[in-house]
Each structure stands twice: as C-alpha cells, then as structure tokens.
Amino acid sequence: MPRFAGPGTMMRLPAASSADGLDAAFIGVPLDIGASHRPGARFGPRQVRAESALLRPYNMATGAAPFDTLQVADLGDVAINTYSLDKSLDIISAFYDEVLAANCRPLTIGGDHTIALPILRALARRHGPVALVHVDAHADVNDEMFGERIAHGTPFRRAVEEGLLVTDRVWQIGLRGTGYAADDFDWPRAQGFTVVPAHEVWWRSLAPLMAQVRERIGSEQAVYLSFDIDGIDPAFAGGTGTPEIGGLTVPQALEIVRGCRGLNIVGADLVEVSPPYDPSGNTALLGANLLYEMLCVLPGVRYR
C-alpha cells in the first residue's frame, strides 16, 4: 500500500500502514490537478490534520462516542502521481481496494473532487452500486471540461456512466451559482437524482430533508457521503477553489451529516479545502470538524 506518512495525523490518532484490524481510517489524497480554477487543494489533507488537533473524542451535541467502539487510525496520504491525473486515479482506486478488503470504512481528506470517482469505483467493486449524499455548490456532472472527461467537475457523470450509483437514491444538496447553460441541473434530475438548490433551503432546517433521505435509502443500502466544502457559503469557508455565494450555513452542514445517522455509510469524503486562500485556517478547521461528524455517524458508533 504505497503512501506518504504526511505531517501529523488526524485528531492525533495513531498512524497505521495497513487497514487490517481497523473499523475506519482517515486517508489523505493530496491531489488538485483536476481543479479548474484556484489550485491548492493538494495541501488540504495537511492543513485539515493540523487543525484537527483541537478536536476531542466525544461529541457533546449528539452523544456519539466513536472511539469507544471503533478502531480508528490515520493511513497517511495516497502516493498519487502529481504529473498524471489518469495514473493517479488508478493509484487511488487500488489503494481503496486494499482498505475496503480489510472491512475498513474510509474517511477521505481531499484533494479536489476528482478523487470521488476512483473511490466510487473501489466501493462499487466491493458493495455494488451505492447511494450518494452529495453536498456541493456544483453538480459535478459536466460531460467534459476543456475537452477533458476527467476533472473535478465530471466525477458524478462518469460514475453514472460506469454504473457506480443507484441513481434514484442520489441527493445533491446546496447547488447554486452561475452556470454554463440554463439546463445545467437538468441532467442529474433526468438520471433520477434529487437536486436541492441552496436557494430553496436558505431559510429552513434540513432535518426534515434528511429524514426523507433516510426513509428513501433505508438502513441496508450502501451509501457514500461526498462533501465539497464549497457547498458551505464562503463567509464560513472561503478557502476553496471555486467559491459560490449564497451557500449553506454551518448548522445546515451539521444537520446533513448528523442526519446520515442510521444509514449504511461505507465511506465519506471532505474535499476542496484550499489552505492558501484561507490563512486563518478556519476552512480547514471546519473540514476537520465535519470529518469527525462523519466518523460519528458510521455504523457501530455507540451513543452515550
């Protein structure tokens, strides 16, 4: 399992070289060669880990005590090829094949959103097509970007084409901003996705929406949670490559993640944190907290 040790570990957890014996693991994927605008997400895993040193073991809001029942470690960073996006996808997918073969649930620190595609490929090999809860300002279903079929704006179209998703059990939450064409969000709807634009939920709690998600998906279907930090308004998370105004709030983000409790979450990611655009570290701190919240909703977590 080629990897980079990386500076520090998530939440000061033990560093591990293998997923054997682990129930869950944090994994960094320092890739941003799929980004179309502002680079820097390759430094996301490093900064998120650094900010995560503030986090403590118990979730005082929900009562989750993940470390009481789960074996968790940090597997370091995937040793991607910084000069080749195509080769990097194969490297990432092979890495996750090994993690999943050990019955370990990966929690990924990105990196740009391109990385979701190779992770979904590995998940589908293990579990079959998965349901998806996708938080983002962008649908990431472009057919191509600048003539390229693989980029951070295309992973979920490729995932549909490759049969990796249960398309009528996909939610895209927080979509907004300007687009390339008036029908940009029509394609995911045509596939069966449930699209929840940000402007439709600015004013309300997302707890009822997540109740609908849980009812529709059920407790057995394998689910992947993919969270682009730009789904949150740049007032809270400005350190990202493609910020869009009018986004979700932090409490809404917590409602989404906490609302996944009871689902069969087989993996999750937090992507597109670009530290160079937020010297305060607040975006990375938010990302670290959301990853911890994802850990708290994994199957097997005990609640006090």
C-alpha positions in Angstrom: 0.0 0.0 0.0 2.2 2.9 -1.2 1.6 6.0 0.8 3.1 9.2 2.2 3.3 9.4 6.0 2.3 13.1 5.9 2.9 15.6 8.7 0.9 14.7 11.8 -2.2 12.6 11.9 -6.0 13.3 12.0 -7.1 14.1 15.6 -3.7 12.9 16.9 -4.7 9.3 16.1 -2.2 6.5 15.7 -0.6 6.3 12.2 -1.1 2.9 10.5 0.5 1.3 7.5 -2.4 -1.1 6.9 -6.1 -1.1 7.3 -6.1 -4.6 8.9 -8.0 -4.5 12.2 -9.4 -1.1 11.6 -13.1 -0.2 11.5 -12.5 3.2 10.0 -9.5 5.2 8.7 -8.7 8.7 7.7 -6.9 8.9 4.4 -5.4 11.9 2.7 -5.5 12.3 -1.1 -3.4 15.4 -1.9 -4.4 15.9 -5.5 -5.5 19.1 -7.2 -4.5 18.6 -10.8 -8.2 18.1 -11.6 -9.1 21.6 -10.4 -10.3 24.2 -12.9 -9.8 27.5 -11.1 -7.9 28.1 -7.9 -5.3 25.4 -7.0 -4.1 24.4 -3.6 -6.4 21.5 -2.5 -3.3 19.3 -2.6 -2.5 21.0 0.7 -5.9 20.2 2.2 -5.0 17.0 4.0 -2.0 18.6 5.7 -4.0 21.6 7.0 -7.1 19.7 7.9 -5.0 17.3 10.0 -3.2 20.3 11.6 -6.4 22.0 12.6 -7.9 18.7 13.8 -5.5 18.7 16.8 -8.2 20.8 18.6 -10.8 18.1 18.4 -11.7 15.9 21.3 -13.1 12.3 21.5 -16.7 12.9 22.5 -19.5 14.6 20.5 -21.2 16.7 23.2 -24.1 17.6 20.9 -25.1 14.1 19.7 -23.6 11.9 22.4 -21.6 10.0 19.9 -18.5 8.2 21.3 -16.9 6.8 18.2 -13.6 5.7 19.8 -15.5 3.7 22.5 -16.5 1.1 19.9 -14.4 1.7 16.7 -10.7 1.1 16.0 -9.6 4.2 14.0 -6.3 5.3 12.7 -4.7 7.6 10.1 -3.4 5.8 7.0 -1.5 8.8 5.7 -1.6 10.1 2.2 -2.1 8.1 -1.0 1.1 8.4 -3.1 -0.6 9.9 -6.2 1.3 10.8 -9.3 1.4 14.6 -9.3 2.1 14.7 -13.1 -0.7 12.4 -14.3 -4.4 12.6 -13.5 -5.1 9.3 -15.2 -2.4 7.4 -13.4 -3.4 8.9 -10.1 -7.0 7.6 -10.5 -5.7 4.1 -10.8 -3.4 4.5 -7.8 -6.2 5.9 -5.7 -8.6 3.1 -6.7 -6.0 0.4 -5.9 -5.3 1.9 -2.5 -9.0 1.9 -1.6 -9.4 -1.7 -2.8 -7.0 -2.7 -0.1 -8.7 -0.6 2.5 -12.1 -2.0 1.7 -10.9 -5.6 1.6 -10.0 -5.1 5.2 -13.6 -4.2 6.0 -12.4 -0.7 6.9 -14.6 2.4 6.1 -12.5 5.2 4.6 -12.9 8.8 5.5 -11.1 10.8 2.9 -9.4 14.2 3.2 -9.1 15.8 -0.2 -7.8 17.0 -2.6 -10.1 18.1 -5.4 -13.4 16.4 -6.2 -11.9 14.3 -9.0 -10.9 11.8 -6.3 -14.5 10.8 -5.7 -14.5 8.8 -9.0 -11.7 6.3 -8.2 -13.1 5.9 -4.7 -16.6 5.1 -6.0 -15.0 2.6 -8.4 -13.5 0.8 -5.5 -16.7 1.0 -3.4 -18.8 -0.4 -6.3 -16.4 -3.3 -6.7 -16.9 -4.1 -3.0 -20.5 -3.2 -2.4 -22.1 -2.9 -5.8 -23.7 0.5 -6.9 -24.0 2.8 -4.0 -26.5 5.6 -2.9 -25.0 9.0 -2.6 -25.4 12.1 -0.4 -23.5 14.8 -2.3 -23.1 18.3 -0.7 -21.7 20.9 -3.2 -22.2 24.2 -4.9 -21.8 22.3 -8.2 -23.4 19.2 -9.6 -20.0 17.9 -11.0 -21.8 16.2 -13.9 -20.2 18.0 -16.8 -19.6 15.8 -19.8 -16.1 17.3 -20.2 -14.1 20.3 -19.1 -11.8 22.0 -21.6 -12.0 18.8 -23.6 -11.1 16.5 -20.7 -13.5 13.8 -19.5 -11.8 13.5 -16.1 -11.7 16.6 -13.9 -13.3 17.8 -10.7 -16.4 18.9 -12.5 -17.1 15.5 -14.1 -16.9 12.7 -11.5 -20.6 12.0 -11.0 -21.4 11.9 -14.7 -18.6 9.3 -15.1 -20.0 7.5 -12.1 -23.4 7.2 -13.7 -22.0 6.1 -17.0 -20.0 3.4 -15.2 -22.9 2.1 -13.2 -21.4 3.1 -9.8 -24.5 4.8 -8.4 -28.1 3.8 -7.5 -29.3 6.9 -9.4 -32.8 7.2 -7.8 -31.0 7.3 -4.4 -28.7 10.2 -5.0 -29.2 13.6 -3.3 -27.3 16.7 -4.4 -27.7 19.4 -1.8 -26.6 23.1 -1.9 -26.3 23.6 -5.7 -26.1 27.2 -6.8 -24.2 29.9 -8.6 -23.8 30.7 -12.3 -23.6 28.0 -14.9 -22.5 27.2 -18.5 -26.1 26.7 -19.7 -29.6 27.2 -18.4 -30.2 23.4 -18.2 -27.0 22.5 -16.2 -29.0 20.9 -13.4 -31.5 19.1 -15.7 -29.1 16.2 -16.5 -28.9 14.9 -12.9 -32.6 15.2 -12.5 -33.1 13.2 -15.7 -31.0 10.4 -14.1 -33.2 10.3 -11.1 -31.1 12.4 -8.7 -32.9 14.6 -6.2 -31.5 18.1 -6.6 -31.8 20.5 -3.7 -30.6 24.0 -4.7 -29.3 26.2 -1.9 -31.8 29.0 -2.5 -34.6 26.6 -1.8 -33.4 25.8 1.7 -31.7 29.1 2.9 -34.5 29.7 5.4 -35.0 26.3 7.0 -33.7 23.4 8.9 -32.5 20.5 6.8 -33.5 17.9 9.4 -36.8 17.1 7.6 -34.9 16.7 4.3 -32.6 14.2 5.9 -35.5 12.3 7.3 -36.7 11.9 3.7 -33.2 10.8 2.7 -33.1 8.1 5.4 -36.6 6.8 4.6 -35.8 6.6 0.8 -32.4 4.9 1.2 -33.1 2.6 4.1 -30.7 1.1 6.5 -29.2 -1.6 4.3 -28.2 0.1 1.1 -24.5 1.1 0.9 -24.2 4.9 0.9 -21.3 7.2 0.1 -21.2 10.8 1.6 -19.3 13.2 -0.5 -18.9 16.7 0.9 -17.4 19.6 -1.1 -16.5 22.4 1.3 -17.7 24.9 -1.2 -21.3 23.6 -0.5 -21.0 25.9 2.5 -21.2 29.7 2.0 -17.7 31.3 1.5 -18.5 33.5 4.5 -17.7 30.4 6.5 -15.4 28.5 4.2 -13.6 30.8 1.8 -10.5 28.6 1.5 -11.7 26.7 -1.5 -11.0 26.6 -5.2 -14.4 27.5 -6.7 -16.4 29.5 -4.1 -20.0 30.5 -4.8 -22.1 33.0 -2.7 -25.4 32.1 -1.2 -24.4 28.7 0.2 -25.4 26.5 3.1 -24.7 27.5 6.7 -22.5 25.6 9.1 -25.5 24.5 11.2 -27.2 23.2 8.0 -24.0 21.3 7.2 -24.1 19.6 10.6 -27.7 18.7 10.1 -26.9 17.0 6.8 -24.0 14.9 8.3 -25.8 14.1 11.6 -28.9 13.3 9.5 -27.0 10.4 7.9 -27.1 8.5 11.2 -28.8 5.2 10.6 -27.6 4.9 7.0 -25.1 2.3 6.0 -22.3 4.7 5.3 -19.5 2.8 3.7 -17.2 5.8 3.1 -17.2 9.6 3.1 -15.0 12.4 1.9 -14.4 16.1 2.6 -12.8 17.8 -0.4 -11.7 21.0 -2.0 -10.2 22.7 1.1 -7.5 25.0 -0.4 -5.5 26.4 2.5 -3.6 29.1 0.5 -7.0 31.0 0.2 -7.7 31.0 4.0 -4.6 31.8 6.1 -6.8 31.8 9.2 -7.2 28.0 9.0 -10.9 28.3 9.6 -11.9 26.5 6.4 -9.6 23.6 7.3 -10.9 23.6 10.9 -14.5 23.3 9.6 -13.4 20.5 7.4 -11.8 18.7 10.3 -15.0 19.0 12.3 -17.2 17.7 9.5 -14.9 14.7 9.1 -15.2 14.0 12.8 -19.0 14.3 12.5 -18.9 11.8 9.6 -17.0 9.4 11.8 -19.7 9.8 14.4 -22.4 8.6 12.1 -20.7 5.4 10.9 -22.4 2.1 11.7 -21.3 0.7 15.1 -20.7 4.0 16.8 -22.0 4.0 20.4 -24.1 6.9 21.7 -23.9 7.8 25.3 
